[in-house]
Amino acid sequence: MEILLPQNQAPPNEPSKPQPIRILMVDDDKHILRLGDMVLKQLKHDVIICAEPSKALSIINENRDITLLITDVLMPGVSGQELYNQAKEIIPSLKCIFVSGYSSDVIDPAQLSSPHCRFLNKPFSVDTLGHAIKALSAR
């Protein structure tokens, strides 16, 4: 008796795991940054944190493989929205999650309707952040 088996059988479909991405998180609150750094690393992402919005563009210029900006909306000197608009000039494919303790009314509605942006109201859960990152990464 002879049994013939296929030589190149493809492995069964495994659920797709989110790929780690490079994220720049900008917030003037250092406690939020430390917590964000810990959570994003727990989600297996490569994270750069920045407490000074004025330095964020230099970081983006030096790290053009950043794919996602997570930024507070209201910060001294430059708003998160202004930061994102300037950062897109350096990395046109950059996506953004705006975070704020205020409502989304503080952001231009046209920007929020973009498929490359999301808004999260503080406080938010790790799951909510993970879902927002996954949704943006899929686009």
N, C-alpha and C positions, 0 to 999 in steps of 0.2 A: 504494500500500500504506500502511495506517495501523496504527501500533502503539499500543496503549493500555496505559498503566502505572498501577498504583494510585497515587492522590495522597498518601495518608497511610500509607505503609508504616512500621511501627514498626521501629526499629533492632534489629539482632540482640541477643539477650540477652548483656550483658557480665557477666563475673564480678563479683559485688558486692565492692566494696572496703570494708574496715572504716571506719566513720565515726570521725573523731577525737572523743574524749570528754575531758571535764575531769576530771583525776585529782588527788587530794591524796595525797601520799606522806609518811608520818610514820615516822621512824626516829631513834633517838638517836645513831646512828653517821653522822657527816657524810660519811665516805667512801662508805658505802652510798647515801646520799642523792644525792651527786654522780653516782655511777654510774647510779642509777635515773633521775635527771633526764635524763641523756644518752640512755639506752636508750629511755625513754618518748617523748622528743622524736624519736628516730630512728624510732619506730613511729608518728609523726605525731600524738601526743596533746598536749593542752594540760595542762601539769603545774605544780602548786604543790608545793614541798617544805617540810617543817617538821621541824626538829631537836628541837623542844621539844613533847612531847605536851600539855603544859598550854596551849599556844597554839593547838592544832589546832582546838578547838571555836570559837574566835573566827574563825579562817579560814573554817570551814564556815558560820558565821553570816553572814559577809560575802560568801560566794561560794556561794549556794544553787543554782548550776547545776553544782556538782560532782556527778558521777554515780558515781564510784568512789573508794573509800578503799583505799589499799595501806598496811598498817601492820605494823610489827614486833609480835610478840606480847608479848614481855617488855621493858618500858621502865621507867625510874624514874618513880615517881609514879602512873602510870596504865597499866593493861595495854591492849594493842591491842583486846582484847575489850570492856573497859569503854568505851574511846574510841568504838568502833563503836556500842555500845548507846546512848550519849549522842548521838552524831551522828545516829542514825536518828530521834531525837526532833525534830531540826531538819529533816532531809531524809528522810522515811519511805521513799522509793524508793531510797535509797543502797545500793550494793552494796559488797562488801569482799573484798579478797584479804589474808589473814593470811600473814605470812612469819616464819619462825623457823629458827634453827639446831637447834632441838630438835624432837622428834616432835610430831605433831598432838595428842598426849595432853594438851598444855597448854591446849587449847581445849575448851569445852563441846561435846560431841558433837551436841547439838541444833542448835547454831549451824552446825556443819559440814555438817549434813544439809540446811540451808536452800539453796534454789536461788539465793540472792543472795550466797552466800559460797563462797570457795575457800581452800584452804591450800596454800602452796608451801614446801617445805623448802629452806633455804639450803644450799649454793648451787644456783641454778637457771639454766637457759639463757634467752637472749632469746626463743627459740621457745616455751619453756614459758610464759613470762610472757605473750607475745603470744596464745597459745592460751587462757590463762585469761581474759584481758581480752575476747577475742572471744566466748568462751562466756558470760560474764556479760553482755556487751552485748546478746547475742541474746535475753536473757530479759526 
